[in-house]
C-alpha cells in the first residue's frame, strides 16, 4: 500500500469514526429518561441521513454547496435539536410536544429526500442546459479586473475607508457591531439600509478577493492585496459585523489565499471547527470587546451553547408548523415580501416583515425580540404547506447541484482555487438555510448584483 492510498484510507476512517461519535454524543451525555422512543429514533434517522450526505458530498469534492447544506442540516436540524429535546430547553422559551417534534422530524426527512431527488435529476434532465441562461456561468467563472478597474476599485476602497475612519476613529474599528452598521448609513429607510449594508461589504469583498487571486498566481506582488485587506479590516472588522457576513467575506478571501483547501478534508474540518469554537466565541463580541465579555464566552457549558438563540432554527420550524396548524398557510405572502425586499414600506404599507419575527409575534405577542431565524424549510411550509416543502426542496437540490457542477467543471484544470462569486455562496448559503429568507435573499442579491456590475464594467460586452 503506497503512502497516498494510506492517507486516503486514514482520512475516510477518521471521518467515519468522528461521524459515529458525534451522532451519539448527545445521547451519551444527556439522559433519555422520560423521552419518547419514537421521537429519539426520528432524530437519529435524520442524523444518519445528514451524516451520509456529508460523507458522500465530501467524497465528490473537498468543498461544495451540497457539503455546506448537509453540515447545516446536521448541526441545526439534528445535533442542536436533540440536545434541546433531551434537555427540555428551547430558544425563545416554551416547550415542544412529542407529537409536534415527530411532525417536524417527518417534514425534515421529506424535505431532504426531495432535495436528493432534485439534485439527482439535475444531473440527468436535459433542461439544465437552458439556452441563454448564463447565471451559473457568471457565478462559477473566474473573476478578474482590467487595469482601469483595478485603479478605480482600489481608490474607491481607500476613500471609503478614510470616510469610515473619519466617522468612527481608530477605536471604532473593533468597537461595536452597532457602530459598524451605522458608519455608512444611519437613516430610517429600512430598504435603503438593507441595500447599502449588502452592497458595500460585497464591493470590498470582491475587490480584496480578486487582489488575493492575483497575488497567489503571482501576477502581482502583494502590495495591493495587503492595502485592500487592511481597508477591509478597518471597515468590516470580524467582531463588528454579523457572523454570517464575516464568514461570507473572510471565508471567500481565505479560500483564495489557501489553495490547499481544494484538496482533502481540510475545508470540512475547518468549517465544523468554526461551528464548535469560533462562532460561539465571536457571539460575545457582537456588542463590545472586553476581558469580561471574553471570560463570559468561556463560562457556558457545551450543552448550553446549543440551547440558545444561535441554534433556534429547529425551534422556529416547529413554530411555523404550529402557525400553519392554527392559522393555515399564508399562500406566498411572506415569500413575496422577501422577493420584493427592495420596495420601501412607504410605498407598500402592508409589506410583510421577516417570517421569523412574524412567528415569534404570533406565538408570544408584540413585545418580544424580532431578530430570530426562520429556516428555509419553514419558509416553504409556511407559504405553501407540504407543497412548499416539495417545491423548495426540489429546486434547492437542483440549483445547488447545478452550481457545484459548473464550478468544478470550470476549475478542474486550475492548480489554485479559482476566485468567483461561487466562493461567496459557499458561506452565504448557510445564512439562507437558517433564514429568515427576507434577509438572506437580500444579502445574496447584494453580492450577486455587485459582482455582476463589477464584472460587466471591467469586461464590457462587445
C-alpha positions in Angstrom: 0.0 0.0 0.0 1.6 3.3 -1.1 1.6 6.4 1.0 -1.1 8.2 -0.9 -3.6 5.3 -0.5 -2.8 5.1 3.2 -3.6 8.8 3.7 -6.9 8.4 1.8 -8.0 5.4 3.9 -6.9 7.1 7.1 -8.9 10.2 6.2 -12.0 8.1 5.4 -11.7 6.1 8.6 -11.2 9.2 10.7 -14.3 10.9 9.2 -16.5 7.8 9.8 -15.3 7.4 13.4 -15.9 11.1 14.0 -19.4 10.9 12.5 -20.4 7.9 14.7 -19.1 9.7 17.8 -20.9 13.0 17.1 -24.1 11.2 16.2 -24.4 9.5 19.5 -22.7 12.1 21.6 -25.9 13.9 22.8 -27.4 10.5 23.8 -24.3 9.7 25.9 -24.0 13.0 27.8 -27.8 13.6 28.4 -30.4 11.4 29.9 -33.1 9.6 27.9 -35.3 9.2 30.9 -38.9 10.1 30.2 -38.3 10.8 26.5 -40.4 9.3 23.7 -38.5 6.5 21.9 -40.2 7.2 18.6 -39.1 10.9 18.8 -35.5 9.9 19.6 -35.5 7.4 16.7 -36.8 10.0 14.3 -34.0 12.3 15.3 -31.4 9.5 14.8 -32.8 8.6 11.3 -32.5 12.2 10.2 -29.0 12.5 11.8 -27.9 9.4 9.8 -29.2 10.8 6.6 -27.3 14.1 7.2 -24.1 12.3 8.0 -24.5 10.2 4.9 -24.9 13.4 2.9 -21.8 14.9 4.4 -19.7 11.7 3.7 -20.7 11.3 0.0 -20.6 15.1 -0.7 -17.1 15.3 0.7 -16.0 12.2 -1.3 -17.1 14.0 -4.5 -15.5 17.4 -3.8 -13.4 18.8 -1.0 -15.9 21.7 -0.7 -19.3 22.4 -2.3 -22.7 24.0 -1.6 -24.0 20.4 -1.1 -21.5 19.8 1.6 -22.4 23.0 3.4 -26.1 22.1 3.1 -25.6 18.7 4.9 -23.4 20.3 7.5 -26.1 22.8 8.2 -28.8 20.1 8.4 -26.7 18.0 10.8 -26.0 20.8 13.3 -29.3 22.8 13.1 -31.8 20.0 12.4 -30.2 17.2 14.4 -27.4 18.0 16.8 -28.7 21.1 18.5 -32.4 20.0 18.4 -31.8 16.6 20.0 -29.8 18.4 22.8 -32.7 20.8 23.2 -35.2 17.9 23.3 -33.2 15.8 25.8 -32.6 18.9 28.0 -36.2 20.2 27.5 -34.7 23.7 27.0 -35.5 25.6 23.8 -34.7 29.0 22.5 -37.3 31.7 23.0 -39.0 29.9 25.9 -41.6 27.3 25.9 -41.6 23.6 25.2 -42.4 21.3 22.3 -44.8 18.3 22.5 -43.7 14.9 21.3 -46.4 15.0 18.6 -45.1 18.3 17.3 -41.5 17.0 17.4 -42.4 13.9 15.4 -44.3 16.0 12.8 -41.4 18.4 12.4 -38.9 15.5 12.0 -41.1 13.9 9.3 -41.2 17.2 7.4 -37.4 17.4 7.7 -37.0 13.9 6.4 -39.3 14.5 3.5 -37.5 17.8 2.6 -34.2 16.0 2.4 -35.4 13.1 0.4 -36.9 15.5 -2.2 -33.7 17.6 -2.0 -31.8 14.4 -3.1 -34.3 13.8 -5.9 -33.9 17.4 -7.2 -30.1 17.1 -7.0 -30.1 13.8 -8.9 -32.5 14.9 -11.6 -30.3 18.0 -12.3 -27.6 15.6 -13.4 -29.9 13.8 -15.8 -32.5 16.1 -17.2 -31.5 18.0 -20.3 -33.1 21.2 -19.4 -30.3 22.1 -17.1 -28.6 23.4 -20.2 -31.2 26.1 -20.9 -30.0 28.3 -23.9 -29.0 31.8 -23.0 -29.2 31.0 -19.3 -25.8 32.1 -18.1 -26.5 32.7 -14.4 -24.4 29.7 -13.3 -21.7 30.7 -15.7 -21.3 34.1 -14.1 -21.3 32.5 -10.6 -18.7 29.9 -11.4 -16.3 31.5 -13.9 -13.1 33.2 -12.9 -13.4 36.8 -11.8 -10.8 39.5 -12.6 -10.5 43.2 -13.2 -9.0 45.2 -16.1 -6.2 47.6 -15.3 -8.5 50.6 -15.2 -10.9 48.7 -13.0 -8.1 47.8 -10.5 -7.2 51.5 -10.2 -10.9 52.6 -9.8 -11.8 50.0 -7.2 -8.6 50.4 -5.2 -9.1 54.2 -5.0 -12.8 53.7 -4.1 -12.0 51.3 -1.3 -9.3 53.6 0.1 -11.7 56.6 0.0 -14.5 54.7 1.7 -12.0 53.5 4.4 -11.0 57.1 5.0 -14.6 58.1 5.4 -15.1 55.2 7.8 -12.2 56.3 9.9 -13.5 59.9 10.0 -16.8 58.6 11.4 -15.5 56.1 14.0 -11.9 56.8 14.6 -9.4 54.0 15.3 -11.4 52.8 18.3 -14.4 52.2 16.1 -12.5 49.6 14.1 -13.1 46.9 16.7 -15.6 48.6 19.0 -19.2 47.5 18.3 -21.5 45.9 15.8 -23.9 48.8 16.1 -21.3 51.4 15.0 -20.2 49.2 12.1 -23.8 49.1 10.8 -24.3 52.9 11.1 -21.0 54.0 9.6 -22.3 54.3 6.0 -26.0 54.8 6.7 -28.0 55.8 9.7 -31.3 56.8 8.2 -34.8 55.4 8.8 -35.3 53.8 5.3 -35.0 50.1 6.1 -35.0 49.1 2.4 -32.2 51.5 1.6 -30.3 50.4 4.7 -30.6 46.8 3.6 -29.3 47.5 0.1 -26.3 49.6 1.4 -25.4 47.1 4.0 -25.3 44.2 1.5 -23.7 46.1 -1.5 -20.8 47.8 0.3 -19.4 44.7 2.1 -19.8 42.8 -1.2 -17.9 45.5 -3.1 -15.0 45.3 -0.6 -15.0 41.5 -0.6 -14.8 41.2 -4.4 -12.0 43.7 -4.6 -10.0 42.1 -1.9 -10.5 38.5 -3.1 -9.6 39.5 -6.7 -6.4 41.0 -5.4 -5.7 37.9 -3.4 -6.1 35.8 -6.5 -3.6 37.9 -8.5 -1.1 37.6 -5.7 -1.5 33.8 -5.4 -1.0 33.2 -9.1 2.0 35.6 -8.9 0.6 38.2 -11.4 1.1 40.9 -8.7 3.5 41.3 -5.8 1.0 41.7 -3.0 1.0 45.4 -2.1 -2.5 45.9 -3.5 -3.8 42.9 -1.6 -2.4 43.9 1.7 -3.6 47.5 1.3 -7.1 46.4 0.4 -7.2 43.8 3.2 -6.2 46.4 5.7 -9.1 48.6 4.4 -11.4 45.6 4.8 -10.4 45.1 8.4 -10.9 48.8 9.1 -14.4 49.0 7.7 -15.7 45.5 8.4 -13.7 44.0 11.3 -14.8 40.5 12.0 -16.1 41.3 15.5 -18.2 44.3 14.3 -20.3 42.6 11.7 -22.8 39.7 11.9 -21.1 36.3 11.8 -22.8 35.2 8.5 -21.4 38.4 6.9 -18.0 37.8 8.5 -17.9 34.2 7.2 -19.0 35.2 3.7 -16.4 38.0 3.3 -13.4 36.5 5.0 -14.2 32.9 4.2 -14.1 33.6 0.4 -10.9 35.6 0.7 -9.2 32.8 2.7 -10.4 30.2 0.2 -8.4 32.1 -2.4 -5.4 32.6 -0.2 -5.1 28.9 0.7 -5.4 26.7 -2.4 -4.8 23.5 -0.4 -8.4 23.8 0.7 -9.3 22.5 -2.7 -8.0 19.1 -1.7 -8.6 16.6 1.1 -10.8 17.2 4.1 -9.3 20.4 5.4 -12.3 22.5 4.5 -14.7 20.1 6.2 -12.7 20.1 9.5 -12.2 23.9 9.4 -15.9 24.5 8.9 -17.0 22.1 11.5 -14.4 23.5 13.9 -15.8 27.0 13.3 -19.2 25.9 14.3 -17.9 24.3 17.5 -15.5 27.0 18.6 -15.1 30.2 16.6 -18.8 31.3 16.1 -19.8 30.8 19.7 -16.8 32.9 20.9 -17.5 35.6 18.2 -21.0 36.0 19.6 -19.7 37.5 22.8 -18.0 40.3 20.7 -21.1 41.4 18.8 -21.7 44.4 21.0 -18.4 45.3 22.7 -14.9 43.8 23.3 -13.6 43.5 26.8 -11.9 40.9 29.0 -15.2 40.5 30.9 -17.1 39.6 27.7 -14.3 37.2 26.7 -14.4 35.4 30.1 -18.2 35.1 29.9 -17.9 33.5 26.5 -15.8 30.7 28.1 -18.2 30.1 31.0 -21.2 28.4 29.5 -21.2 24.7 29.2 -21.0 22.8 25.9 -24.7 21.9 26.2 -25.8 25.4 27.0 -24.4 26.8 23.8 -26.8 24.6 21.8 -30.0 25.7 23.5 -29.5 29.4 22.9 -30.8 31.7 20.1 -28.0 30.9 17.8 -29.5 27.4 17.3 -33.1 28.4 17.1 -33.7 27.1 13.5 -35.4 23.9 14.6 -37.5 25.8 17.2 -38.7 28.2 14.6 -39.5 25.4 12.2 -41.7 24.0 14.9 -43.3 27.4 15.3 -44.1 27.5 11.6 -45.8 24.1 11.9 -47.8 25.3 14.9 -48.7 28.5 13.0 -50.0 26.6 9.9 -51.9 24.2 12.2 -53.7 27.1 13.9 -54.0 29.7 11.1 -53.4 27.9 7.8 -50.7 28.7 5.2 -50.0 32.3 4.1 -50.2 31.5 0.3 -46.9 33.1 -0.7 -47.4 36.4 1.1 -44.2 36.0 3.1 -42.3 34.9 0.0 -43.5 37.8 -2.0 -42.3 40.2 0.7 -38.9 38.6 0.6 -38.6 38.7 -3.2 -39.6 42.4 -3.2 -37.4 43.4 -0.3 -36.2 46.5 -2.2 -39.7 48.0 -2.2 -39.8 50.6 0.6 -42.6 50.3 3.2 -43.6 53.9 2.4 -44.9 52.6 -1.0 -46.2 49.3 0.3 -47.7 49.9 3.7 -48.8 46.2 4.2 -45.4 44.8 3.2 -44.7 41.6 5.2 -41.8 41.6 7.6 -39.4 38.7 8.2 -41.1 35.4 8.8 -39.2 34.8 12.0 -40.4 38.0 13.5 -44.0 37.2 12.4 -43.9 33.7 14.0 -42.5 35.0 17.3 -45.0 37.8 17.4 -47.9 35.3 16.7 -46.6 33.0 19.5 -45.6 35.4 22.2 -47.2 38.7 21.4 -45.9 42.1 20.2 -43.4 42.9 23.0 -40.6 40.5 22.1 -37.4 40.1 20.1 -37.7 40.2 16.3 -34.2 39.2 15.3 -34.9 35.4 15.0 -34.3 32.9 12.3 -36.8 31.1 10.1 -35.1 28.2 8.2 -35.6 27.6 4.5 -37.7 24.5 5.2 -40.0 26.6 7.4 -40.4 29.3 4.7 -41.6 26.6 2.3 -44.1 25.1 4.7 -45.3 28.5 6.0 -46.0 29.8 2.5 -47.5 26.7 0.8 -47.7 23.8 3.3 -46.4 20.4 2.2 -46.4 21.6 -1.5 -44.0 24.3 -0.4 -41.8 21.6 1.2 -41.7 19.7 -2.2 -41.1 22.7 -4.4 -38.5 24.4 -2.1 -36.6 21.2 -1.6 -36.6 20.2 -5.2 -35.3 23.5 -6.6 -32.8 23.9 -3.8 -31.3 20.5 -4.7 -31.5 21.2 -8.4 -29.8 24.6 -8.2 -27.1 23.5 -5.7 -26.0 20.7 -7.9 -26.0 22.9 -11.0 -23.7 25.5 -9.3 -21.5 22.8 -7.8 -21.1 21.1 -11.2 -20.4 24.4 -13.0 -17.7 25.4 -10.5 -15.8 22.2 -10.5 -16.1 21.8 -14.3 -14.6 25.3 -14.8 -11.9 24.9 -12.1 -10.7 21.3 -12.7 -7.7 22.4 -14.7 -6.6 25.1 -12.2 -3.8 24.4 -9.7 -5.2 27.1 -7.4 -8.7 27.9 -6.3 -10.5 29.9 -9.0 -12.0 33.1 -7.4 -15.6 33.6 -8.5 -18.9 34.6 -6.8 -19.5 30.9 -6.1 -17.0 31.1 -3.2 -19.2 33.7 -1.5 -22.2 31.5 -2.0 -20.4 28.7 -0.1 -20.8 30.7 3.1 -23.9 32.7 2.2 -26.0 29.5 1.7 -25.6 28.8 5.4 -27.3 32.0 6.3 -30.0 31.5 3.7 -30.7 28.0 5.1 -31.0 29.4 8.6 -33.1 32.4 7.5 -35.2 34.2 7.5 -35.4 34.3 3.8 -36.1 38.1 3.6 -32.6 38.9 5.0 -30.8 36.0 3.3 -32.2 36.7 -0.1 -31.5 40.5 0.2 -27.8 39.9 1.1 -27.4 37.2 -1.6 -28.8 39.6 -4.2 -26.4 42.3 -2.9 -23.4 40.1 -3.5 -24.6 38.8 -6.9 -25.7 42.2 -8.3 -22.5 43.9 -7.1 -20.3 41.2 -8.6 -22.2 41.3 -11.9 -21.9 45.1 -12.1 -18.2 44.9 -11.3 -17.6 42.2 -13.9 -19.6 44.0 -16.6 -17.8 47.3 -16.1 -14.4 45.6 -16.0 -15.1 43.4 -19.0 -17.9 45.1 -21.0 -19.8 43.0 -23.5 -18.8 44.0 -27.0 
